[in-house]
């Protein structure tokens, strides 16, 4: 009887060791990254002699993984004027960068800290019918004052992004003007400053 009890204890001990070993082999999650970017220059020009006006200028591509602007296909979002594209869907105009991935986005309501998870059912991609991040005053991330001509980020609007490689990020636009404030003639417009949080773990939808 004593031998049977000792054998049972040994088996139980081996089971515990085995479970602990399995746990130790579990992949370790990478820490969520909080960061900011200042004065991303995304200028455009408009020719109002045509109807509709002809808009020109390069789209500036940004990668959350790199935390920087990029020139290749590894971009997540791209800026020009007040327009923000995602690297997913299809281009509406010939001068837009090719969509080479399955990125998507939607606009959530709340502070950056309030948005704790991604609602994947809301993610949309760009198309000829419209952009995932809508343009126009009051439609997406900004308001335009027709009296002062100032573009102001809407408080409590957070852009949630699925990146080009299936990870997630959330973005709060802080300013549309170089160094944070419009100057007298607004010549320092089209410079983005923003806070963002990047979730580097594949399949993780929480921040």
VEXVOFI-161032 format. One line per 10 residues: number of its first residue (from 1); their letters; for each residue x, y, z of N, C-alpha, C. Coordinates in nm, 4 decimals, decimal comma. Layout:
! VEXVOFI-161032
NUM) A) X Y Z X Y Z X Y Z; ...
END
This chain:
! VEXVOFI-161032
1) XXXXXXXXXX) 0,0836 -0,1216 0,0000 0,0000 0,0000 0,0000 0,0861 0,1251 0,0000; 0,1947 0,1190 0,0803 0,2847 0,2339 0,0904 0,3510 0,2613 -0,0444; 0,3862 0,1541 -0,1148 0,4508 0,1699 -0,2456 0,3565 0,2357 -0,3453; 0,2293 0,1974 -0,3393 0,1297 0,2564 -0,4302 0,1144 0,4051 -0,4052; 0,1117 0,4450 -0,2757 0,1002 0,5877 -0,2420 0,2194 0,6656 -0,2933; 0,3409 0,6088 -0,2765 0,4618 0,6762 -0,3235 0,4610 0,6907 -0,4755; 0,4126 0,5864 -0,5439 0,4046 0,5919 -0,6891 0,3065 0,6993 -0,7358; 0,1942 0,7099 -0,6670 0,0939 0,8110 -0,7006 0,1500 0,9516 -0,6832; 0,2237 0,9716 -0,5725 0,2843 1,1030 -0,5473 0,3871 1,1369 -0,6551; 0,4629 1,0384 -0,6975 0,5643 1,0606 -0,8000 0,4999 1,1006 -0,9316
11) XXXXXXXXXX) 0,3916 1,0325 -0,9680 0,3206 1,0649 -1,0926 0,2632 1,2054 -1,0868; 0,2045 1,2414 -0,9714 0,1475 1,3757 -0,9545 0,2562 1,4811 -0,9666; 0,3735 1,4543 -0,9079 0,4851 1,5491 -0,9131 0,5326 1,5693 -1,0567; 0,5436 1,4578 -1,1298 0,5861 1,4673 -1,2700 0,4862 1,5468 -1,3533; 0,3576 1,5320 -1,3208 0,2544 1,6079 -1,3916 0,2685 1,7569 -1,3694; 0,2994 1,7942 -1,2433 0,3171 1,9361 -1,2105 0,4380 1,9926 -1,2837; 0,5484 1,9175 -1,2819 0,6707 1,9614 -1,3508 0,6446 1,9769 -1,4991; 0,5699 1,8811 -1,5575 0,5394 1,8855 -1,6999 0,4584 2,0087 -1,7346; 0,3566 2,0415 -1,6540 0,2730 2,1595 -1,6772 0,3558 2,2861 -1,6676; 0,4439 2,2922 -1,5658 0,5277 2,4101 -1,5488 0,6184 2,4284 -1,6687
21) XXXXXXXXXX) 0,6705 2,3159 -1,7197 0,7593 2,3223 -1,8354 0,6853 2,3731 -1,9564; 0,5583 2,3261 -1,9751 0,4770 2,3722 -2,0876 0,4521 2,5214 -2,0778; 0,4219 2,5694 -1,9558 0,3965 2,7118 -1,9359 0,5193 2,7944 -1,9707; 0,6359 2,7429 -1,9328 0,7603 2,8166 -1,9575 0,7869 2,8322 -2,1063; 0,7347 2,7375 -2,1878 0,7582 2,7414 -2,3308 0,6577 2,8292 -2,4054; 0,5601 2,8842 -2,3338 0,4615 2,9713 -2,3968 0,5294 3,0977 -2,4466; 0,4913 3,1454 -2,5669 0,5546 3,2669 -2,6188 0,5254 3,3864 -2,5286; 0,6259 3,4656 -2,5036 0,6113 3,5818 -2,4171 0,5594 3,6997 -2,4982; 0,4534 3,7647 -2,4494 0,3953 3,8770 -2,5204 0,4889 3,9971 -2,5155; 0,4958 4,0674 -2,6276 0,5745 4,1895 -2,6354 0,4923 4,3036 -2,5776
31) XXXXXXXXXX) 0,5550 4,3922 -2,5063 0,4841 4,5013 -2,4400 0,4241 4,5977 -2,5414; 0,3023 4,6432 -2,5129 0,2366 4,7436 -2,5957 0,3185 4,8725 -2,5923; 0,3313 4,9373 -2,7076 0,4162 5,0554 -2,7190 0,3330 5,1832 -2,7290; 0,3604 5,2794 -2,6421 0,2987 5,4116 -2,6483 0,4033 5,5114 -2,6950; 0,3670 5,5944 -2,7923 0,4647 5,6881 -2,8459 0,3929 5,8087 -2,9060; 0,4704 5,8986 -2,9635 0,4149 6,0168 -3,0287 0,5018 6,0525 -3,1474; 0,4456 6,1312 -3,2368 0,5203 6,1788 -3,3535 0,4843 6,3251 -3,3733; 0,5841 6,4061 -3,3986 0,5620 6,5501 -3,4120 0,5984 6,5988 -3,5514; 0,5140 6,6875 -3,6036 0,5422 6,7631 -3,7259 0,5684 6,6748 -3,8474; 0,4809 6,5769 -3,8690 0,4868 6,4991 -3,9920 0,4339 6,5857 -4,1051
41) XXXXXXXXXX) 0,5208 6,6205 -4,1982 0,4859 6,7136 -4,3063 0,4131 6,6399 -4,4172; 0,2891 6,6798 -4,4453 0,2061 6,6117 -4,5447 0,1329 6,7156 -4,6285; 0,2090 6,8020 -4,6935 0,1503 6,9161 -4,7640 0,0955 6,8768 -4,9002; -0,0026 6,9527 -4,9433 -0,0624 6,9360 -5,0746 -0,0829 7,0739 -5,1377; -0,1038 7,0748 -5,2681 -0,1350 7,1986 -5,3396 -0,2678 7,1808 -5,4105; -0,3393 7,2916 -5,4268 -0,4706 7,2856 -5,4911 -0,4785 7,3887 -5,6034; -0,5239 7,3443 -5,7195 -0,5482 7,4320 -5,8337 -0,6992 7,4503 -5,8473; -0,7459 7,5705 -5,8084 -0,8901 7,5956 -5,8071 -0,9431 7,6462 -5,9412; -0,8562 7,6495 -6,0424 -0,9015 7,6902 -6,1760 -0,9739 7,5763 -6,2464; -0,9643 7,4562 -6,1920 -1,0352 7,3408 -6,2477 -1,1556 7,3073 -6,1602
51) XXXXXXXXXX) -1,2494 7,2353 -6,2192 -1,3687 7,1948 -6,1446 -1,3899 7,0448 -6,1633; -1,3713 6,9649 -6,0564 -1,3322 7,0060 -5,9211 -1,1854 7,0485 -5,9154; -1,1430 7,1114 -5,8052 -1,0032 7,1534 -5,7932 -0,9071 7,0356 -5,8069; -0,7922 7,0621 -5,8669 -0,6902 6,9587 -5,8830 -0,5967 6,9602 -5,7621; -0,5917 6,8512 -5,6909 -0,5084 6,8396 -5,5708 -0,3840 6,7583 -5,6051; -0,2674 6,8104 -5,5698 -0,1425 6,7398 -5,5941 -0,0582 6,7374 -5,4667; 0,0356 6,6454 -5,4633 0,1245 6,6316 -5,3482 0,1441 6,4853 -5,3150; 0,2567 6,4538 -5,2568 0,2865 6,3150 -5,2207 0,2137 6,2738 -5,0936; 0,1651 6,1513 -5,0921 0,1143 6,0929 -4,9680 0,2337 6,0444 -4,8861; 0,2362 6,0825 -4,7599 0,3457 6,0446 -4,6713 0,3044 5,9212 -4,5922
61) XXXXXXXXXX) 0,3767 5,8111 -4,6148 0,3424 5,6824 -4,5551 0,4048 5,6693 -4,4162; 0,3286 5,6069 -4,3255 0,3755 5,5904 -4,1880 0,3574 5,4456 -4,1438; 0,4584 5,3932 -4,0745 0,4537 5,2576 -4,0184 0,4556 5,2661 -3,8667; 0,3579 5,2033 -3,8013 0,3560 5,2010 -3,6543 0,4672 5,1128 -3,5992; 0,4983 5,0038 -3,6686 0,6061 4,9168 -3,6234 0,7392 4,9910 -3,6232; 0,7656 5,0674 -3,7324 0,8901 5,1428 -3,7414 0,8859 5,2694 -3,6568; 0,7654 5,3206 -3,6315 0,7529 5,4476 -3,5600 0,8050 5,5624 -3,6418; 0,7914 5,5518 -3,7756 0,8523 5,6501 -3,8646 0,7841 5,6459 -4,0008; 0,8135 5,7453 -4,0832 0,7678 5,7431 -4,2216 0,8508 5,6413 -4,2991; 0,7889 5,5815 -4,4004 0,8546 5,4778 -4,4807 0,8248 5,5043 -4,6281
71) XXXXXXXXXX) 0,9016 5,4399 -4,7141 0,8819 5,4582 -4,8581 0,8353 5,3312 -4,9285; 0,8411 5,2187 -4,8590 0,8044 5,0915 -4,9203 0,6582 5,0553 -4,9005; 0,6295 4,9265 -4,9172 0,4921 4,8769 -4,9044 0,4534 4,8447 -4,7610; 0,5441 4,8653 -4,6663 0,5175 4,8313 -4,5257 0,4510 4,9454 -4,4510; 0,3716 5,0270 -4,5221 0,3041 5,1383 -4,4565 0,1670 5,0950 -4,4051; 0,1229 5,1641 -4,3000 -0,0083 5,1372 -4,2398 -0,1095 5,2453 -4,2754; -0,0694 5,3720 -4,2568 -0,1533 5,4853 -4,2941 -0,0684 5,5840 -4,3729; -0,1334 5,6710 -4,4498 -0,0615 5,7712 -4,5298 -0,1375 5,9032 -4,5234; -0,0625 6,0120 -4,5169 -0,1194 6,1452 -4,4972 -0,0956 6,2351 -4,6193; -0,1947 6,3162 -4,6533 -0,1789 6,4286 -4,7456 -0,2898 6,5288 -4,7170
81) XXXXXXXXXX) -0,2501 6,6518 -4,6835 -0,3522 6,7468 -4,6417 -0,4303 6,6898 -4,5248; -0,5602 6,7010 -4,5290 -0,6437 6,6462 -4,4213 -0,6841 6,5005 -4,4467; -0,6357 6,4427 -4,5565 -0,6732 6,3061 -4,5936 -0,5779 6,2047 -4,5316; -0,6341 6,0980 -4,4751 -0,5553 5,9871 -4,4218 -0,6042 5,8585 -4,4882; -0,5120 5,7881 -4,5546 -0,5425 5,6622 -4,6211 -0,4986 5,5449 -4,5346; -0,5521 5,4264 -4,5641 -0,5032 5,3028 -4,5017 -0,4530 5,2101 -4,6117; -0,3593 5,1234 -4,5771 -0,3004 5,0310 -4,6747 -0,3868 4,9061 -4,6891; -0,5086 4,9304 -4,7326 -0,6034 4,8220 -4,7537 -0,7202 4,8709 -4,8364; -0,7706 4,7865 -4,9246 -0,8804 4,8269 -5,0117 -0,8280 4,8624 -5,1487; -0,8811 4,9708 -5,2039 -0,8393 5,0120 -5,3379 -0,8336 5,1635 -5,3475
91) XXXXXXXXXX) -0,7533 5,2130 -5,4411 -0,7368 5,3568 -5,4604 -0,8569 5,4140 -5,5352; -0,8948 5,5361 -5,4980 -1,0016 5,6064 -5,5684 -0,9460 5,6937 -5,6798; -0,8179 5,7335 -5,6662 -0,7554 5,8205 -5,7655 -0,6170 5,7675 -5,8008; -0,5704 5,8014 -5,9205 -0,4447 5,7468 -5,9714 -0,3232 5,7907 -5,8911; -0,3313 5,9080 -5,8261 -0,2133 5,9572 -5,7543 -0,2016 5,9004 -5,6123; -0,2940 5,8135 -5,5725 -0,2845 5,7499 -5,4412 -0,1871 5,6322 -5,4470; -0,1225 5,6009 -5,3353 -0,0344 5,4833 -5,3343 -0,1151 5,3545 -5,3480; -0,0542 5,2546 -5,4094 -0,1200 5,1242 -5,4237 -0,1440 5,0628 -5,2868; -0,2604 5,0009 -5,2702 -0,2883 4,9264 -5,1482 -0,2347 4,7849 -5,1672; -0,1381 4,7479 -5,0867 -0,0728 4,6180 -5,1028 -0,1025 4,5230 -4,9875
101) XXXXXXXXXX) -0,1848 4,5660 -4,8925 -0,2106 4,4850 -4,7729 -0,3587 4,4900 -4,7383; -0,3917 4,4491 -4,6170 -0,5322 4,4416 -4,5742 -0,5576 4,5300 -4,4525; -0,4876 4,6433 -4,4457 -0,5105 4,7363 -4,3351 -0,6533 4,7894 -4,3392; -0,7005 4,8341 -4,2241 -0,8336 4,8917 -4,2128 -0,8359 4,9888 -4,0972; -0,9475 5,0577 -4,0813 -0,9569 5,1563 -3,9730 -1,1027 5,1908 -3,9449; -1,1242 5,2507 -3,8294 -1,2506 5,3137 -3,7959 -1,2229 5,4192 -3,6904; -1,3192 5,5063 -3,6678 -1,3027 5,6123 -3,5683 -1,3875 5,5786 -3,4462; -1,3203 5,5700 -3,3317 -1,3869 5,5423 -3,2046 -1,4054 5,6727 -3,1274; -1,5033 5,6719 -3,0380 -1,5300 5,7883 -2,9536 -1,4771 5,7626 -2,8135; -1,4016 5,8588 -2,7612 -1,3433 5,8458 -2,6279 -1,2016 5,8984 -2,6286
111) XXXXXXXXXX) -1,1381 5,8947 -2,5138 -0,9980 5,9330 -2,5072 -0,9117 5,8161 -2,5533; -0,7843 5,8430 -2,5736 -0,6927 5,7363 -2,6134 -0,6913 5,6257 -2,5079; -0,6961 5,6636 -2,3806 -0,6961 5,5650 -2,2722 -0,8274 5,4871 -2,2666; -0,9374 5,5496 -2,3092 -1,0684 5,4830 -2,3051 -1,0769 5,3650 -2,4021; -1,0100 5,3769 -2,5152 -1,0188 5,2732 -2,6188 -0,9238 5,1605 -2,5803; -0,9788 5,0559 -2,5231 -0,8966 4,9468 -2,4677 -0,8916 4,8239 -2,5567; -0,9909 4,8090 -2,6453 -0,9946 4,6935 -2,7350 -1,0378 4,7379 -2,8746; -1,0086 4,6541 -2,9722 -1,0467 4,6797 -3,1111 -1,1791 4,6107 -3,1395; -1,2743 4,6853 -3,1940 -1,3988 4,6262 -3,2421 -1,3773 4,5917 -3,3896; -1,3379 4,4688 -3,4161 -1,3002 4,4307 -3,5523 -1,4172 4,4397 -3,6505
121) XXXXXXXXXX) -1,5392 4,4372 -3,5992 -1,6563 4,4458 -3,6876 -1,6707 4,5846 -3,7503; -1,6026 4,6847 -3,6929 -1,6126 4,8220 -3,7437 -1,5028 4,8575 -3,8435; -1,4040 4,7718 -3,8573 -1,2919 4,8030 -3,9460 -1,3378 4,8109 -4,0909; -1,2958 4,9155 -4,1587 -1,3297 4,9357 -4,3000 -1,2021 4,9625 -4,3785; -1,2113 4,9465 -4,5104 -1,0993 4,9742 -4,5984 -1,1353 5,0842 -4,6961; -1,0341 5,1411 -4,7603 -1,0569 5,2466 -4,8582 -1,1182 5,1883 -4,9854; -1,1992 5,2705 -5,0522 -1,2584 5,2284 -5,1793 -1,2962 5,3528 -5,2580; -1,3413 5,3327 -5,3795 -1,3865 5,4439 -5,4629 -1,5100 5,5109 -5,4042; -1,5828 5,4384 -5,3205 -1,7042 5,4944 -5,2586 -1,6733 5,5784 -5,1356; -1,5548 5,5639 -5,0781 -1,5213 5,6411 -4,9587 -1,4006 5,5819 -4,8877
131) XXXXXXXXXX) -1,3456 5,6606 -4,7974 -1,2282 5,6185 -4,7224 -1,2678 5,5618 -4,5873; -1,1843 5,4735 -4,5363 -1,2087 5,4177 -4,4031 -1,2085 5,5278 -4,2976; -1,1210 5,6263 -4,3141 -1,1164 5,7436 -4,2264 -1,1783 5,8587 -4,3048; -1,3038 5,8939 -4,2783 -1,3753 5,9898 -4,3626 -1,3095 6,1275 -4,3659; -1,3231 6,1937 -4,4807 -1,2764 6,3309 -4,4952 -1,3952 6,4261 -4,4805; -1,3645 6,5560 -4,4712 -1,4691 6,6564 -4,4579 -1,4908 6,6976 -4,3139; -1,5209 6,8235 -4,2947 -1,5388 6,8779 -4,1602 -1,6491 6,8051 -4,0850; -1,6165 6,7579 -3,9659 -1,7140 6,6908 -3,8805 -1,7412 6,5464 -3,9161; -1,6818 6,4974 -4,0243 -1,7096 6,3606 -4,0683 -1,6137 6,2573 -4,0112; -1,4953 6,3027 -3,9744 -1,3941 6,2079 -3,9290 -1,3193 6,2583 -3,8080
141) XXXXXXXXXX) -1,1938 6,2999 -3,8296 -1,1078 6,3365 -3,7164 -1,0990 6,4871 -3,6924; -1,1526 6,5707 -3,7829 -1,1309 6,7147 -3,7695 -1,2570 6,7976 -3,7997; -1,2532 6,9218 -3,7529 -1,3486 7,0249 -3,7906 -1,2751 7,1356 -3,8648; -1,3446 7,1983 -3,9607 -1,2892 7,3110 -4,0350 -1,3752 7,4337 -4,0088; -1,3111 7,5428 -3,9638 -1,3807 7,6686 -3,9361 -1,3754 7,7544 -4,0622; -1,4896 7,7740 -4,1266 -1,4930 7,8481 -4,2526 -1,4636 7,9965 -4,2345; -1,4693 8,0465 -4,1118 -1,4380 8,1871 -4,0853 -1,2881 8,2080 -4,0676; -1,2261 8,1251 -3,9861 -1,0831 8,1394 -3,9597 -0,9981 8,0491 -4,0491; -1,0627 7,9515 -4,1131 -0,9960 7,8523 -4,1991 -0,9015 7,7606 -4,1206; -0,9249 7,7487 -3,9930 -0,8422 7,6642 -3,9076 -0,8995 7,5217 -3,9038
151) XXXXXXXXXX) -0,8120 7,4234 -3,9166 -0,8478 7,2822 -3,9033 -0,8132 7,2374 -3,7619; -0,9114 7,1850 -3,6911 -0,8906 7,1454 -3,5511 -0,9303 6,9998 -3,5306; -0,8433 6,9193 -3,4704 -0,8831 6,7819 -3,4359 -1,0041 6,7824 -3,3436; -1,0958 6,6903 -3,3641 -1,2145 6,6792 -3,2799 -1,1768 6,6034 -3,1532; -1,1998 6,6670 -3,0390 -1,1693 6,6014 -2,9117 -1,2532 6,4752 -2,8970; -1,1904 6,3699 -2,8458 -1,2633 6,2458 -2,8215 -1,2796 6,1588 -2,9439; -1,1990 6,1823 -3,0478 -1,2006 6,0962 -3,1662 -1,0670 6,0238 -3,1771; -1,0731 5,8921 -3,1778 -0,9531 5,8086 -3,1834 -0,9609 5,7213 -3,3078; -0,8551 5,7237 -3,3872 -0,8486 5,6399 -3,5066 -0,7907 5,5038 -3,4675; -0,8688 5,3992 -3,4882 -0,8244 5,2622 -3,4593 -0,7847 5,1976 -3,5920
161) XXXXXXXXXX) -0,6657 5,1404 -3,5956 -0,6089 5,0908 -3,7212 -0,5709 4,9436 -3,7098; -0,6077 4,8658 -3,8117 -0,5439 4,7358 -3,8318 -0,4279 4,7600 -3,9278; -0,3080 4,7231 -3,8870 -0,1897 4,7560 -3,9654 -0,1776 4,6668 -4,0891; -0,0782 4,6960 -4,1712 -0,0609 4,6223 -4,2972 -0,0336 4,4744 -4,2744; 0,0187 4,4388 -4,1551 0,0505 4,2986 -4,1277 -0,0361 4,2390 -4,0171; -0,1539 4,2968 -3,9958 -0,2524 4,2350 -3,9072 -0,2382 4,2641 -3,7603; -0,1577 4,3616 -3,7236 -0,1505 4,4062 -3,5852 -0,2425 4,5275 -3,5698; -0,2404 4,5923 -3,4511 -0,3351 4,7007 -3,4282 -0,2672 4,8221 -3,3660; -0,3272 4,9376 -3,3899 -0,2786 5,0624 -3,3317 -0,3980 5,1544 -3,3100; -0,3813 5,2506 -3,2218 -0,4818 5,3547 -3,2028 -0,4096 5,4893 -3,2028
171) XXXXXXXXXX) -0,4752 5,5913 -3,2613 -0,4097 5,7190 -3,2876 -0,4996 5,8343 -3,2432; -0,4376 5,9314 -3,1772 -0,5068 6,0549 -3,1397 -0,4329 6,1708 -3,2069; -0,4989 6,2382 -3,3027 -0,4391 6,3536 -3,3695 -0,4411 6,4719 -3,2732; -0,3258 6,5319 -3,2510 -0,3145 6,6445 -3,1578 -0,3195 6,7789 -3,2277; -0,2569 6,7862 -3,3447 -0,2478 6,9152 -3,4130 -0,2256 6,8949 -3,5615; -0,2695 6,9934 -3,6399 -0,2526 6,9951 -3,7853 -0,1545 7,1043 -3,8263; -0,0875 7,1632 -3,7273 0,0009 7,2781 -3,7533 0,1388 7,2536 -3,6943; 0,2407 7,2986 -3,7644 0,3778 7,2803 -3,7193 0,3959 7,3412 -3,5817; 0,4534 7,2626 -3,4929 0,4780 7,3011 -3,3538 0,3500 7,3270 -3,2738; 0,2383 7,2761 -3,3253 0,1174 7,2708 -3,2440 0,0187 7,3851 -3,2533
181) XXXXXXXXXX) 0,0580 7,5002 -3,3120 -0,0319 7,6155 -3,3165 -0,0298 7,6786 -3,4551; -0,1482 7,7158 -3,5092 -0,1499 7,7836 -3,6395 -0,0885 7,9232 -3,6294; -0,0058 7,9587 -3,7284 0,0445 8,0956 -3,7301 -0,0563 8,1878 -3,7979; -0,0222 8,3139 -3,8114 -0,1203 8,4139 -3,8544 -0,1758 8,3863 -3,9932; -0,0904 8,3455 -4,0856 -0,1382 8,3213 -4,2227 -0,1603 8,1727 -4,2529; -0,1529 8,0901 -4,1515 -0,1771 7,9454 -4,1610 -0,0789 7,8756 -4,2563; 0,0352 7,9374 -4,2805 0,1340 7,8769 -4,3699 0,2028 7,7567 -4,3085; 0,1808 7,7328 -4,1795 0,2421 7,6166 -4,1129 0,1435 7,5014 -4,0969; 0,0405 7,4986 -4,1829 -0,0582 7,3900 -4,1759 -0,0055 7,2654 -4,2460; -0,0797 7,1555 -4,2307 -0,0493 7,0267 -4,2923 0,0743 6,9606 -4,2318
191) XXXXXXXXXX) 0,0920 6,9838 -4,1022 0,1944 6,9158 -4,0227 0,1234 6,8418 -3,9094; 0,1297 6,7113 -3,9115 0,0579 6,6309 -3,8126 0,1445 6,6028 -3,6898; 0,0849 6,6217 -3,5732 0,1413 6,5715 -3,4482 0,0357 6,4817 -3,3846; 0,0781 6,3643 -3,3371 -0,0184 6,2694 -3,2839 0,0454 6,1777 -3,1815; -0,0404 6,1290 -3,0915 -0,0044 6,0218 -2,9993 -0,0576 5,8907 -3,0553; 0,0136 5,7813 -3,0276 -0,0382 5,6522 -3,0718 0,0072 5,5411 -2,9781; -0,0685 5,4327 -2,9815 -0,0361 5,3108 -2,9075 -0,0362 5,1973 -3,0087; 0,0712 5,1185 -3,0074 0,0882 5,0087 -3,1036 0,0895 4,8754 -3,0301; 0,0048 4,7836 -3,0769 -0,0022 4,6484 -3,0213 0,0793 4,5564 -3,1140; 0,2006 4,5160 -3,0733 0,2891 4,4422 -3,1630 0,2644 4,2922 -3,1689
201) XXXXXXX) 0,1712 4,2418 -3,0891 0,1468 4,0971 -3,0830 0,0366 4,0573 -3,1811; 0,0667 3,9658 -3,2703 -0,0292 3,9207 -3,3705 -0,1513 3,8593 -3,3034; -0,2694 3,9029 -3,3455 -0,3933 3,8463 -3,2933 -0,4445 3,9104 -3,1667; -0,3638 3,9970 -3,1024 -0,4060 4,0637 -2,9792 -0,4836 4,1900 -3,0151; -0,6064 4,2011 -2,9669 -0,6910 4,3159 -2,9995 -0,7079 4,4119 -2,8815; -0,6332 4,3899 -2,7760 -0,6402 4,4803 -2,6598 -0,5164 4,5687 -2,6551; -0,5322 4,6849 -2,5907 -0,4214 4,7796 -2,5794 -0,3760 4,7923 -2,4339
END
